[in-house]
Amino acid sequence: MNTKTFTYLLANPQNISQEHQRELSEILDKYPYFQSARALQLKGLKNSNSFLYNDALKVTAAYTTDRNILFEYITSDYFIQNEISEIIQQHDESVTEIEVVSEDVSEQISVEIDNQIKAELKKAEAILNPNLFLPFDSAQDKLRQESNESTIEDDTVSISSKNMEAHKQVPASPRIGELQTNKPLDFKKEDAHSFSEWLQLTSAKPIVREEKASVTSKKQEKFDLIDRFIQDKPKLVPTKTPSEGTKTKNLASQHIQAPEANMTETLAKVYLQQKNYKKAIVAYKILILKYPEKSGFFADQIRAIHKQINLKDS
């Protein structure tokens, strides 16, 4: 890749091809701290919706001196502009697919005239109804029977309409078992905590515990020194006591936040990416309380995680 092509891709990152991706990988093998090349690589993987995007983001974070700049870049409008243009194109296609149906007004007028004629005939039949000349008791029984039948029909119609409305109100949720763990993570501006948590999880390594040597004699000497210091030194008495009116202020309280405040849907997806299923279940339970309108979707995700755990154990 020459300088002209590289400059062109910086100005037009939406035109990054597979061949350009291969050339960018060769450049980064030689110059791993080349930030512009890493930015283009991330943009190309994002455009192609590649499963390698998450791994490339981890490596880029490792070679970046200031991760706040990286987070600002991947959440900027410039970075996700390609997705916005695709959505606009989809809307344009849907507009062109709209069919204009022409209606024949003359047919509608004839139908209305027929309906009026039928209504007049019904009125005439009602006037000439032979039931009007029945005895009083039999006519009353027939009226009761007709009213009961009409109420039953109304009840069935109302029940069916309620079922249809409930069916429409239930949003379509993904099928159980579709966790989409290989999908690129989409971080937003408010997901700064989730991004840092994801980086900590990806950089975490198992703790290697070394075997403890038998050093009882050295420990005993240290304990003896501590006991001697406690016996020889007097207790420290504070020079000033706080007055009764003053109150001690906990300076750390304003920096401590409950885990529910930092919980986002992106962080739950991060736990799924790391296959930390216990934390993912806890995260989705917190999200159910935090966003009750999406409780159905979060409950489906919890069931899918339990299914994944059962498949793993079996």
N, C-alpha and C positions, 0 to 999 in steps of 0.2 A: 504494500500500500504506500503510495507516494503522498507528499504533503498536500497536493491539490485535492485528491480524493478525501483525505482526512478532514480538510477544511470544509469541503462540501457536505460531508456527513454531519459535522458539527452544526452547520446551518440548516440541514434537512435530515434530522435523525429518523424521520418516518420512512426513509428510503433505504434503511440498513437491510441488506440481504444476508443470506446464509454464507455467501462467499466473504462478505465483509466481516461477519462474525468470526470466521476462521482466521482471517488476517489480523483482527483485533486480538484474538487469543495468542497468536504468535508474537505480537508486539508486547503483550502483557507478560509473556514468559521471559522476555529479555528485560523489560522495564516494569516491574510489578508495582512501582509507586507512581505510575503515569495516570494521574487522576482523570484527565479528560478521556483517555481510552477506556478506563473502567466505567465512566459515566455513559459512554456510547454503548459499551457492552451490556450494561443494565437496561438501557433504553431498548436495544434490539431484542433482548430476551423478553422484555415486557410486551413489546409490540407483537411478537410471535406467540405470546402466552405459553412460553416454554416452562417445562417442569424444572429446568436448571436455574431458574431465576432466583429461587430462595437460597440455593447454595452459592450462587454468584454474589448475592447480597451479603452473605456472611463473610466471604473472602474480601469484598470491598470494604466492609466495616473494619476488618482486621488491618488493612493497609491504609485506612483513613485516620489522619491525626485528630480531626474534629468530627465526631459522629453527629453532632447537631446539624452541621452543614449537609451531611448525607441524608439525614431525616428530612430536612427542609427540601432537598432536591427530589426525593422519591414521593413526597406529598404535594409537590407544586403542580400548578395547572399545566405548566409546560411538559411535565413528565407524563401526565395522564391525558394530554391533549388528543392523542391518537384514539383513545377510547371514546372521547366526546365526539370526534368526527365520525366514528363508526355508528354511534347512536343516532346522529343527525342523518346519516345515509339510510339507516333503517327506517326512520320516520319518512324520509323522502320516498322510499320504495312503497311504504304503506299508503302514502297519499296517491301514488300513481295506480295502485291496485283498486282504488275505490271505483265501483261501477255506478254509473248514473242510469237509473231505471225510469223510463218515461211511462206515465200512466195515461190511460184513455179515459178522459173525463166523461165522455158520453155514456160509457158503460156504468160508471158510478151513478150517474143521474137515473139511468134506467133501473138500477138496483134499488135506489131510494124510492122510486115510484112503486116498484113491486112491494117493498116493505110497507109503504103506506096503505096499499090495497089490502095486504094481508091483515094489517091492524084493523082496518075498517070491517073486514069479514069477521074477525074475532069479536068485535063489538056486536055485530049483528047476531052471531051465534049465541053470545051471552044473553042478548035480549030474548031470543027464541029458545033458551035453555029449558028443556022439559023438567028439570029438577025444581024449577021455581013453583011447579004445580004439585009437588009431593006433599004429603002430610008434614006437619010441623016437627014431629019427633024424628022421622027418618031423615028429613033435611038437615036437622041439627047434628045427627050422627055422622052424616056424610061430610059436613063442614069440619067436624073435629078430625075425622080421618085425613082429609086433605091438608089441614093445618099441621098435623103430626108429620105427614110425609114431607111437607115443605121445610119444617124445622130440621128433619134428618138430613135433607139435601143441603141445607145451609151449613150444618155442622160439618158435613164431609167436605164441602167446598172450602170452608175456613181452615180445616185441618190440613188439606192438601196445599193451600196457599201458604200456610205457616211453614210447612216442610220445605216448600220451594224457596221461601225467603231464607230459612236457616241454611239450606244447601248453598245459596248464593253467598251468604255472609262468611262461611267457613273458607279461609284462604287455602290455596293449594300449597301443601307442604311437601318437601322432598321425601321420597320413599325411605323407609327405615333401612339402614345399611349403607347409604350413600354419604360417607363422611368427607370425601374429596380432600384427602390429606395432601395430595401432590399439587393442588392448585396454588398458583402464586398468591402470596399474602398481599392484600391491599391495605396499606396503612393510611390513616387519615391524620389531619392536623391534631386532633384530640387524642391520638393513640401514641403519644410520646412515651408514656409509661409502658405500654405494651411493647413498643419497639425495643426499649432498653431491657425489659424483662426477657424478650425473645433472644437478644444478643447474649444475655447472661446464661440462659439455658443452653444455647448452642456452644458457648465456650466452656461450659462446666465439664469437668473430667472426674472420673471416679477417684475417690480418695484411696491412696495406697498406704496402708498402715504397716509401719515397720515393727519388727519384733523388739520388745523392750528387753534391754539387757539388765542383768541383775546388778543394780547399783544401790543396794540397801545401805551400805556404809556411808556413801556420800549423802544420801537423803537424810540419814540419821544425824549427820553433822549439821546439815542445814536446819533440821528441826530443833536441835540443841541450841543453835544460835538464836533462833526465833524465841525459844523459851527464855533464854538468858536476857534477851532484850526486853521482853515483857516484864520480867522480874526486876531488872535494874532501873528501867525508865519509868517515871511517874506518868500518870494519865494526863493527857492534854486537856486543859480547861479553856473553853472559849473566853476571850477577853471581853467581848461585848455580847450581850444577849439582846435579841430583837424585842422591841417594845410590844406591848399587848395590842396596840392599834395596827401595827404593820402586819401585812400578810405575805407569806412566801409565795412567789410566783413561779410556776413551772414553765420554764422557757422552752422545754422540748414539746409541750403539748400542742403548740401551733404547727409543729412540723410532723406530727404523728397523724396519720390518716387511717381510717378503717379500710380493710381490704375491699369492702364493697364499693368505696368511692372510686377506686382505680380500676375496677373490673369492667372490661369491655368485651364485645363479641370477638374482636380481633385477638385479644389475649386468650380467650377460650380456644380459638383456632390454633394459636401458637402451642398451647398444651397438646392439642391433637397432633400437630406436626411432630412434636417430640415424643409422642406416644405415652404421655404422662396422663393416663386415663382418669386416675383418681382426682387430680387437680382439675381436669377438664369437666368432670361431673360436678364438682363443687362450684366451678365457674358458671356452668349453665344453670345451676340451682339459684345462684345469686342473681343471675340475669333474669330468671323467671320472676323474682321478687321486684327487681329493678324496672323491668319492662313487661308488665303483665299482658300487654296487647300482643306480644310475640311468644307467649308462654307455650302455645301449641308447637311452634317450631323448635323451641329449646327442649321441650319434653321429648320430641322425636329424636333429637340429637342424643339425649341421654340414653334412650332406648337403643339407639344404634351403637353407642359406646359399649353398653352392657352386652349386646350381641357380639361385638368384636372381641370383648374379653372372654366370652364363653367359647368362641371359635378358637381363640388362642390357647385356652386351657385344655380343650378337647383334643 
